């Protein structure tokens, strides 16, 4: 009987033990990272600012599980068109710190606001948000309408609460839910990566980078905190605020997206009929890295051309 109890105890403790012994994101591990680092009010943030200082700025916000490297191809393309880009790792991902606490709209707004203050960026800028980053960018633009000129949403979250029996159990069961998240999520993430590889051409560095996040302590708790925070409710009020503020919005959707289905555009259209919608055929959820050229073309057509832009007033 004692051995049975010990085995059960070991199984219960295993997910927490594995999490405890995952690698800690440290200055040593950040040594080979591109870009720069800054200590902000909630922790260290990794960022990369590229392009001419005089060019119109685009701030890019990545999604739930794929850090700022998701923007690499799109960043090069937009720099080539004459834009300046700021990409950064959300807390809990990439090379940024893993602070505890809820990851709600205020949490993500604070990180970006702190970063912009550090960089002394006070002129209005464009934003691009991918997946959960679309929800974050929407929340920021609704909170600070005078700071955002135009908004591009790529396969954006925020149209509906992610709602499954398993996820509801994880959200609502405290320590038991956290145990299940630590135990089950690595398998689920790896399965999703393999499924995407089977459906479309994904560069190895993207898939490897996604899976590498599981090496680090704090990543899975950060995903759970976002599911309980920014992804826990539809952003109806925020999108209606964007319409009241007449913010130009372009929403791009993947026709074959099984994470954020293109049908979500109907909900967004109901909240803000002024949004421009475009569906990219044969595309799944990985729009920035699987269909870069198509996304780049749509963004270039939507944003004022840098050479004709008076940097502060749309024409």
RAGIHU-V121682 format. One record per backbone hydrogen bond with DSSP energy under -1.0 kcal/mol. NH is the residue of the N-H (numbers start at 1). CO is the residue of the C=O. Records with the same first field share a line. If there is no record, write none. Layout:
NH: CO, CO
This chain:
5: 1
6: 2
7: 3
8: 4
9: 5
10: 6
11: 7
12: 8
13: 9
14: 10
17: 13
18: 14
19: 15
20: 16
21: 17
22: 19
23: 215
30: 26
33: 30
36: 47
38: 45
40: 43
45: 38
47: 36
48: 87
50: 85
55: 52
58: 84
59: 126
60: 86
61: 128
70: 67
71: 68
72: 69
75: 71
76: 72
77: 73
78: 74
79: 75
80: 76
81: 77
82: 79
83: 78
84: 56
85: 50
86: 58
87: 48
89: 46
92: 97
93: 90
96: 93
97: 44
108: 104
109: 105
110: 106
111: 107
112: 108
113: 109
114: 110
115: 111
116: 112
117: 113
118: 114
119: 115
120: 117
121: 116
125: 147
126: 57
127: 150
128: 59
129: 152
130: 61
131: 154
133: 130
134: 131
136: 132
137: 133
138: 134
139: 135
140: 136
141: 137
142: 138
143: 139
144: 140
147: 144
149: 125
151: 248
152: 127
153: 250
154: 129
155: 252
157: 131
162: 231
168: 164
169: 165
170: 166
171: 167
172: 168
173: 169
176: 173
178: 174
179: 175
180: 176
181: 177
182: 178
183: 179
184: 180
185: 181
188: 184
189: 185
190: 186
191: 187
192: 188
193: 189
194: 190
195: 191
196: 192
197: 193
198: 194
199: 195
200: 196
206: 203
207: 203
208: 204
209: 205
210: 206
211: 207
212: 208
214: 211
215: 212
216: 213
217: 23
219: 216
222: 218
223: 219
224: 220
225: 221
226: 222
227: 223
228: 224
230: 103
231: 226
232: 229
235: 158
239: 235
240: 236
241: 237
242: 238
243: 239
244: 240
245: 241
246: 243
247: 242
250: 151
251: 276
252: 153
253: 278
255: 280
256: 283
257: 254
264: 261
265: 262
266: 263
268: 264
269: 265
270: 266
271: 267
272: 268
275: 272
276: 249
278: 251
280: 253
283: 280
287: 285
289: 286
290: 286
291: 287
295: 291
296: 292
297: 293
298: 294
299: 295
300: 296
301: 297
302: 298
303: 299
308: 305
